[in-house]
Amino acid sequence: MFGNKEKKEKPDKETFKTVLSQDNFRQIQKLFSEYQSMTGEPLTAAVEVRLKISNN
């Protein structure tokens, strides 16, 4: 979904769209919560950083 930073792969925007538009609210809420517990940062921050990188 995020691509591989070392290989300079771009994030898969279609996967983001699918996950955020087709999963129900509880699933999305759990995804955001799990991501933050695993990484220590909110998913929204990671998405913003990755999308900025892919637009450059």
Buried (B, 14 or more C-beta within 10 A) or exposed (E): EBBEEEEEEEBBEEEBEEBEEEEEEEEBEEBEEEBBEEEEEEBEEBBEBBEEBBEE
